[in-house]
């Protein structure tokens, strides 16, 4: 069995010691999709959502979530994020939230990007649930990461535009 990095020699959860790791430029892109109902698509298209600006609210929530990742995920290291970008696009009956996080540090930003995309999707649900609770949050996943000891990685079938 491979050694699990977040367990100590007694099998207890602990935060990994990264003090000996070298700083490097790191980036991650994650995405989440929200399957919308037709009434919600119409309200987005008509700019008539009762709670206001869906895209701005979801974008700000996603950025805040990335910044608070280590408060939410117990064994994540707090990171000095140098960039957070959140793109939100209506594609037919889905809202696609894509979060990019960057830092220069000792550990990666995959969890920050995934947290941003997830909370962006949850915010979409919260903003639209008054119209229809039938939305489905799907396909939250890491699309790409770069930097660090493990190097670059890209999800199968994913190509950066």
C-alpha positions as CSV (number, residue, x, y, z in Angstrom):
1,X,0.0,0.0,0.0
2,X,1.3,3.5,-0.9
3,X,2.1,5.9,1.9
4,X,-0.8,8.4,2.5
5,X,0.8,11.8,2.9
6,X,-1.9,13.2,5.2
7,X,-1.5,10.5,7.8
8,X,1.2,10.3,10.4
9,X,3.0,7.1,11.5
10,X,0.0,6.3,13.8
11,X,-2.5,6.7,11.0
12,X,-3.8,10.1,12.3
13,X,-4.7,12.9,10.0
14,X,-2.2,15.8,9.9
15,X,-1.1,18.7,7.7
16,X,1.8,17.8,5.5
17,X,5.1,19.5,6.2
18,X,6.0,21.5,3.1
19,X,8.8,23.6,4.6
20,X,11.5,21.8,2.6
21,X,9.7,22.2,-0.7
22,X,10.9,24.8,-3.2
23,X,8.7,27.7,-4.2
24,X,7.5,27.5,-7.8
25,X,4.8,29.1,-10.0
26,X,1.7,27.0,-9.8
27,X,-1.7,27.3,-11.5
28,X,-4.9,25.2,-11.6
29,X,-8.2,25.4,-13.6
30,X,-11.3,23.8,-12.4
31,X,-14.9,23.8,-13.7
32,X,-18.4,23.1,-12.4
33,X,-21.6,23.0,-14.4
34,X,-25.1,23.7,-13.4
35,X,-27.9,22.1,-15.3
36,X,-30.7,24.7,-15.4
37,X,-34.4,24.5,-16.0
38,X,-36.0,26.3,-18.9
39,X,-37.6,28.9,-16.6
40,X,-34.2,29.8,-15.2
41,X,-32.6,30.0,-18.6
42,X,-35.3,32.4,-19.6
43,X,-34.9,34.5,-16.5
44,X,-31.1,34.7,-17.1
45,X,-31.6,35.6,-20.8
46,X,-34.2,38.3,-19.9
47,X,-32.1,39.6,-17.0
48,X,-35.1,39.1,-14.7
49,X,-33.8,37.0,-11.8
50,X,-35.4,38.3,-8.6
51,X,-32.2,38.2,-6.6
52,X,-30.2,40.4,-9.0
53,X,-27.0,40.0,-10.9
54,X,-26.3,36.3,-11.0
55,X,-23.0,36.4,-12.8
56,X,-21.4,39.1,-10.6
57,X,-22.7,37.4,-7.4
58,X,-21.5,33.9,-8.4
59,X,-18.1,35.3,-9.5
60,X,-17.5,37.2,-6.2
61,X,-18.6,34.1,-4.2
62,X,-16.2,31.9,-6.2
63,X,-13.3,34.3,-5.6
64,X,-14.1,34.5,-1.9
65,X,-14.2,30.7,-1.7
66,X,-10.8,30.3,-3.3
67,X,-9.4,32.7,-0.7
68,X,-11.0,30.8,2.2
69,X,-10.2,27.3,1.0
70,X,-7.9,26.4,3.9
71,X,-10.7,27.5,6.3
72,X,-13.1,25.0,4.6
73,X,-10.8,22.0,3.8
74,X,-9.1,20.9,7.0
75,X,-5.7,19.9,5.8
76,X,-5.2,22.5,3.1
77,X,-2.4,25.0,3.5
78,X,-3.3,28.7,3.4
79,X,-1.9,30.1,0.2
80,X,-1.1,33.6,-1.0
81,X,-3.1,33.6,-4.2
82,X,-1.7,35.9,-6.8
83,X,-4.6,35.6,-9.3
84,X,-8.1,34.2,-9.3
85,X,-10.2,34.4,-12.5
86,X,-13.8,33.2,-12.7
87,X,-15.5,32.8,-16.0
88,X,-19.2,32.1,-16.2
89,X,-20.9,31.2,-19.4
90,X,-24.4,30.2,-20.3
91,X,-24.2,27.2,-22.7
92,X,-27.6,26.2,-23.9
93,X,-29.3,25.0,-20.6
94,X,-26.1,24.9,-18.5
95,X,-24.2,27.5,-16.7
96,X,-20.4,26.7,-16.8
97,X,-18.2,28.1,-14.1
98,X,-14.5,28.0,-14.8
99,X,-12.1,29.1,-12.0
100,X,-8.3,29.7,-12.5
101,X,-6.1,30.1,-9.5
102,X,-2.4,31.0,-9.4
103,X,0.3,31.3,-6.8
104,X,4.0,31.1,-6.3
105,X,4.6,28.7,-3.4
106,X,5.3,25.3,-2.0
107,X,2.1,23.6,-2.7
108,X,-0.5,23.5,-5.5
109,X,-3.7,25.5,-6.0
110,X,-6.0,22.6,-7.2
111,X,-8.2,22.7,-4.1
112,X,-8.6,26.5,-4.4
113,X,-9.7,26.3,-8.0
114,X,-12.1,23.4,-7.2
115,X,-13.5,25.2,-4.2
116,X,-14.1,28.3,-6.3
117,X,-15.9,26.4,-9.0
118,X,-18.0,24.5,-6.5
119,X,-19.0,27.6,-4.5
120,X,-19.8,29.4,-7.7
121,X,-22.2,26.6,-8.7
122,X,-23.8,26.6,-5.2
123,X,-24.3,30.4,-5.5
124,X,-26.0,29.9,-8.8
125,X,-28.3,27.4,-7.1
126,X,-29.0,29.9,-4.2
127,X,-29.7,32.8,-6.6
128,X,-32.1,30.8,-8.8
129,X,-33.8,28.4,-6.3
130,X,-36.8,30.8,-5.9
131,X,-37.7,30.2,-9.5
132,X,-37.1,26.5,-9.7
133,X,-35.3,24.1,-7.4
134,X,-34.8,21.5,-10.1
135,X,-31.3,22.6,-11.0
136,X,-28.5,20.0,-10.8
137,X,-24.9,20.7,-10.1
138,X,-22.7,18.4,-12.1
139,X,-19.2,17.7,-13.3
140,X,-17.1,19.6,-10.8
141,X,-13.6,18.6,-11.8
142,X,-10.0,19.7,-12.2
143,X,-9.2,20.6,-15.9
144,X,-5.6,21.4,-15.6
145,X,-2.7,22.1,-13.2
146,X,0.8,23.3,-13.7
147,X,4.0,23.6,-11.6
148,X,5.3,21.8,-8.6
149,X,7.1,18.5,-8.2
150,X,4.4,16.5,-10.0
151,X,4.6,18.8,-13.0
152,X,1.8,19.6,-15.5
153,X,-1.4,17.7,-15.8
154,X,-4.5,18.0,-18.0
155,X,-7.8,16.2,-17.9
156,X,-8.4,13.8,-20.7
157,X,-10.2,15.4,-23.6
158,X,-9.7,19.0,-22.2
159,X,-7.9,21.6,-24.3
160,X,-7.2,25.1,-23.2
161,X,-8.7,27.6,-25.7
